[in-house]
Amino acid sequence: PALRRLLPPLLLLLLSLPPRARAKYVRGNLSSKEDWVFLTRFCFLSDYGRLDFRFRYPEAKCCQNILLYFDDPSQWPAVYKAGDKDCLAKESVIRPENNQVINLTTQYAWSGCQVVSEEGTRYLSCSSGRSFRSGDGLQLEYEMVLTNGKSFWTRHFSADEFGILETDVTFLLIFILIFFLSCYFGYLLKGRQLLHITFQMIRPAILSLLFFCIYWGQYATDGIGNESVKILAKLLFSSSFLIFLLMLILLGKGFTVTRGRISHAGSVKLSVYMTLYTLTHVVLLIYEAEFFDPGQVLYTYESPAGYGLIGLQVAAYVWFCYAVLVSLRHFPEKQPFYVPFFAAYTLWFFAVPVMALIANFGIPKWAREKIVNGIQLGIHLYAHGVFLIMTRPSAANKNFPYHVRTSQIASAGVPGPGGSQSADKAFPQHVYGNVTFISDSVPNFTELFSIPPPATSPLPRAAPDSGLPLFRDLRPPAPLRDL
């Protein structure tokens, strides 16, 4: 029968339920003074969608109906939250010939309703379905299994969720490969004393995907899933995003590339910004859990908190641009790293706002969730892949950013005025330590224990406009490096 693709789909005279009611298996006990209440939504596929249900309510409350709405503008959008329409008006938009009304009475044999007695109270128990208009509200126990076919990958999934599990598993495997590749690169860099903290900040991304796959895997099995696992996955995803954003700003400011420390003022600004960004992410998650209407298909960024995150992302990009330009002005020899770095991550910074706009205005609601999920993971993969390519420890990599070893950071500065150490320490100004590698697997030990060569100038050169000292090149003479 005509259970075609329904978008909010199952709009049963029911109320909004707790988060677990959004699963493909829903059950609960409804008691409301309203005569038209939302229960849940599900997108059915033509020829595959099926609704198995069990309803029970007191015979004294007879007769109640279950209403199914299409996402056509004349149906669901026309009645949901339409305060000027009563129950009859909301039911009038439905076409009975499409089997959109399930009457919960014994008069309709296919609804499977029977009168049963329990503790002196007569109930209508239905193992099929339908709806009711009553001036004193509704009372209904319900249990439904909503499915799309019999495949493990589609059975419990709404049509707008098809492909999410497969996409997450595919990206998880790719991120596992990236994780091991980053560990290998880290091993090589550690042997050369070039394993800086900024390189290690790309690794947390794999955890969020792992928990998303666990959630969707359990969801595909029982149609319910575990909301705690999903929330944990979202928190981990937000954390990895924030850490990566912090890494980009730190690299833009030259941390571990042109300087060993961030100034006190810069540290305060970063702390304030990241705290604000974190709080906004938390507000977004709370807003999504408490205020997102399950009767509508809403995108994460389609909320005040989401718009706030987009604004903070734009502000971060302005800061990123300023930091990179200042670093290039003071250290023009770093252009082989900063120019492609700036170009690549300019695209990344704008990808999220553009994705939000496309999702809100350019993607059909019934396909939004699965498309946005794939785009979001693709953006995440792009960001991590580009960073690994630019920081790979190969002599052929002209974009390699690090040239000062981790053991040299603490001694990279000289006392400032009054004998105090500058809080914002700058590194020796030369191109790349990477070009002096003997190979990709053997560190150049002659370079680690060398005496700094004579400087061309008896005094250290000051960084332009910064008041920060720069120091002599710590590399050994060329003959010694070639040993």
N, C-alpha and C positions, 0 to 999 in steps of 0.2 A: 504494500500500500504506500501511499504517498508520504512516507517519512523521508523527504529529501533532505538536502543540506539545511539544517536549521541553525540559525546562528545563536542567539543567546541560547539557543534551542530550548531546552526544557524550561519553559517558563511555566511552572506549575503554580497555581494559586498558592504561593508559598513565600515564606519569609527568608531573608538572607541568613545563611547558616554559618557556623564556624568554619575555619579554613579547610578542615577535612571534607566538608560538604562539596568542595570544588573538585574532588576526585571523581573518577568515573564510577565509583561505587559510593552511593550516598544513602544514609539512613538517619532518621531522627524522629522527633516528636514535636509536632507543630500545634501551638495553641495561640490564637490571635483573635482580636476583636475585629480585625479587618476582614473584608469579604473577597479580597483579591491580593494575593501575596506571592512574591517571587521565591522560588526554591533554588534552582541551579541552572546552569547552561551547559550545552554540549552540541558540538557540530556533527551531525550525522552525514554519512555519505550515501548517496543513492545506491540502492541494491545491496548495500553492505550494513548500513546502520540498523541497529536493533535495540529496543528498550524492553527489558524484563523488569517487572515491578511487583511489589506487594504493598497494598494500602489497607489500612483499617481505621475505622472511625465509628463513633456511637451512632446507632440507627436514628436516634433522636435528632442528630445533626444532618440527616439526609435532606437534600442530596448534593453531593459535591462533585466537581469536575476537575480534571487535569487538562490544562490548556497548553498546546504546543504552538510556538510562534516561529515563523520564518523571519529572516533578517531583512526582508523587503521593507522599504521605507513606509509602506502602508500598514505594516503589521507591528513588529516589535518596537521600532523607534517611535511609532505613533502612539503607543499606549504606555510605554514604560515611563514612570514618573510624570504621567499626565494627570495632574491633580483635578482637572476639570472634567474628567471622565469617570463614571461609576463602573461597577463590575460589568453590567450589561453592555455598556458602550465599548469596553475593552474586549469583551468577548465577541462583539458584533463584527470585528475586523477579520475574524477567523473564518476560513472556508471549511465547512463540515465535510465536503466531498474529498478533502485532502486528509481526512482522518486526523485532524488537529485537535479534536475534542475527545477526551476519554471520560465517559460518564460512569461514575462509581455507584451504580445501582444494579439491582437484580434484573431490571428490565432489559439490560443490554448483556446478552449472553457472552459476547467476546471479551467483556471486561473481567469475567471470572469472579463476580461478587457473590458471596453467600452470607446469609445471616447466621451468626454464631452467638451463643450466650456464654458469658463469663462473669461469675460472681453476681448473678442476677441482672447484669446489664447486657442488652442486645447490641451487637456490633455488626457492621458490614465489613467483611474481610474479602478483599479483592486481590487476585493474583494476575491482574492485567491493567485496569485503570479508569479514571475520569473526574469531572468538576462540579462545583456547587455554588449557589448564591444564597446567602443567609444574612439576615439582619444582625444576628448575634455572633458573627465571626465564624472561624473555622477551627476544627480540632481533627488532627489526622496523624496517624503513625505511618511512616513510609520507609520503603527499602527498594532501591533501584540498581540495576546493573546496566550501564550504557556502553555499548560496544560498537566497533567498526570492523567487521570481519572477524576472523579467527586467528590471524597471524599474531605472533608475539609482538611484532613491531607496530601493530595498528589496533589490536583488540580493545585496549582500554584507553586509547588516545583519541582525543577530539581531533577533528580534521585540521584545525589550526595548529595542532601539535605534531602532526605527522613529520617524521624525519629528525626530530630533536634528539632522540636517543642515539640514532645512527651518527648524526653530526657530532654530538659530544664525544662519542667513543672514538671517532676518526681523529678529531682534534686532540683528544687525550693521548693517542698513540704518537701523534706528531710532536706534542709538547714533551712527551717522555723522551723522544729522540733528541729534542732541543736541550732537555735537561742533562742528558748524558754527554751531549756535545759540549755544553757549557762546563760540565765537570772536567772533561778532558782538557779544554782550553784553560780552565782554572789550574789544573795540575801543571800544565806547561808554564803558565805565568808564575805560579808559586815557585817553581824551580829557578826562575829568573828574578825572583823577588819583585814581581810586577803585578801580583794579585791584589789589586786595590779593592776597597769596600764597594766602590761604585760598580765594579764588574759583578760582584756577588749579589746585587740587588735585583736581578732578573729571575731568580729561581723560584720564588713562592707561587708562581702562576699555576703550577701543575696541581696543587692541592685542591683548589676550587673546582677544577674540572673533574677531578677524581670523585669528589663528593656529589657533584651534579650527576655523574654517571651512576653512582650508587643510588641516588634518589630516583632517577628515571628508570633504572633497572628494576627497582622494587615496585615502582608505579606500574610498569609494564606487566609485572607478575600478578599483583593483587588489585590494581585499579585504585589504590589508596595512597601508597607512598608514605614517607615519613617527613612531615613538615619541618621537624627539627633539623634533619639532615639538609633539607633545601635551604633553610635559613642560614645554617652554618656555611653552606657552599656560597651563598650570596655574600656573607660577611668576608669569607676568604677571597672571593673575587674582588670585592671592593678594596680589601687590604692590599692585594697584589697590584691593583690599579694605582692606588695611592703611593705605594713604594716605588713603582716605576715612574710615576710623575715626579716624585721627589728626586729620583736619580737623574732625570732629564734636567731639572733645574740646577742640581748640584754640578753636573757636567757642564751645563751652560755657563755657570759661574766660574768654571775652571777647577773645581775641586778634584784633586788627585791628577789633574792634567797640567795646570799652570800654578796651582797653589796647594799647600798642605793643610790649610785650615780655612774655615769660613770666619769672617769677622764676627764680633759679638753682635753688632747691629744686624748683620745678615742672618745670623742664627736665630735671633729674636723674630725677624720677619718670617723666616721659614717656619718657625714653630707656630706662630700665630696663624699663618696661612694654612698649614697642614691640619691644625686643630679645627679651624673653621671648615675646611673641606671634609674632615672626618665627621664632624657634627652634622653637616648637611647630608652626608651619606646615611648616617644613622637616622636622621629625621625622615629621609626618603624611604628607608626600609619600614619605619614605624608607620608612616603615612600609607604605604602600600598595603601593610597588614591590616590597618584599622579603618582606612577610609576608602580604599579602592572598592568600587562597587562590582561585586561578582556578576551582576546582571548586565554589565557592559564590558566590552573587550578593551581594556585600557593598557597602554604602553607605559613602561616605568617612568619615562621622562615626561609623560603627559600629566604633570602635577606641579604645584608651586615649588616643591623641593627639587623636582627634576629640572625645572627652569633655572633654579638657583645653582644647580651643579653645572649646567651649561654656561652660566655666567662666570662661575669660578674657573671653568676650563678656559674661557676666553681670557680672563685675567691672568691665568697661569701662562698662556701663550705670550701675552705682552711682556711679562716678566722674563720669560725664556728668551724672547727676541733681544731684550735689553741686555741680558746677561751674556749672550753669545756675541753681540756686537762689541761690548766692552772687552771681552776676552780677546776677540780678534784685533781690536785696536791696540791692545797692549802686547799681544803676542801674534803678530801677523804670520810668523812661521808655522803656526798651527792651522793655517787655512786648509791643508789637505784633510784634516779631520773635521774642522768645524763647518766648512761649507757644505759637504754632503750630509753631515749630521743635522744641520739646520734645515736643509731642504727636505730630507726624509721625514723629520718629525714635525715639520710644518703641516705636512699632509696628515699625520697622525692626530695632531691637535684639532684639526678641523673635521676629521672623520666622524667623531662622536656627535658634535652638533648637527652636521649634515645628515647623519644616520637618524637622529631624533626627528628632524624635520621630515625626512622621507617616510619614516615609520608613521608619524602622526597624520600626514596628509597624502602620501603617495602609495601606501600599501593597503590593500583590502583588509578589513578587520579579520576575516576568516583565515587569512594566510599570514597575518602580521607576526605572530609569536615565533613561528618556525623560521621565517625569513630574517627577522631581526636577530635571532639567536645565532644563525650562521654568519651574518655580517659582523656581529659583535666579536665572535671568536676569530674571524678572519682579520679584523683590525688588531686584535691582541697578538695574533701570530705574526702579522707584519711588523709590529713594533719590536718583538723579541728577535725575530729573524734578522732584521736590519742591524740591530745592535750587535748580534753575534758576528755578522759578516764584517762589520766595521772594527771589531775588537779582536778578530782572530789573530793569534800570535804567529804570524807568518812573515818571513822577510819580504815576501812579495806584496804585503799589505801596506800600502803607502798611507792609509787612513788611520793606522794604529795610533791611539792617543797618548799612551803612557810612555814616559821616558825616564822618570825618576823612580827608584826602587823603594819598596816599603820600608827598608832599613834606613833610608836616607831622609825620610820625611821629617823625623824629629830634629834633624840637624840642618834642615834646609834654610833656616833663617839666621839672622845675626841680631844682636841686641839693638833695640831701637833707642830713641832718645831717653836718657836717664838710666840706661842699662836694662830696660825692660824689653822683653821679647815681643815682637809684633804678633798680634793674634791672627793676622791674616797673612800666613807665610807664603811667599812665592817660590817657585821652583827655578832651577837653572834654566836659562833661556837658550835652548837648542832644539833641533828638530825632533827626531824620534830615536829612542834607544832601540827600537825594534830593528832598525837597519843594521845593527851591529850583531845580531844573532848569528851564531855559528850554524845552527840548524833549528828545525822545529821541535827537536826533542832533547837537545843538549844545551844547557845554559853556558854562557861564556864566563867561566870562573875567573879568568884573568881580569875581567872587567869589574868584578865584585870587590876585589881587594887591591885596588890601584890607588896611586897617589894622584891627586888632581894636577893637571898640566899647568904650566905657567900661563897666566892670563895675559891677554894683549894689553890690558889696562891695569895699572896697579890698584885701582879702586873698583869696587863693585858698581854696576850700573843700576840706576834707580828706575823703577817702573814708571812710565809716563803717567802723570796726573794722579798717581795713587799714593805717593809718599811711601811706597813699600820697597824694600831693598830686593834686588835680584843678585844672584850669586854666580860665581865662576862655574864654568862647565866642569862637572865632576867626572867626565869621561877620561880614560887614560889616553896617552898619545897614540896616534894611529898605528905605529909599529907594534906596540904592545897589544893592541886590540886584535891584530892580525895573527897573533901567535896561535 
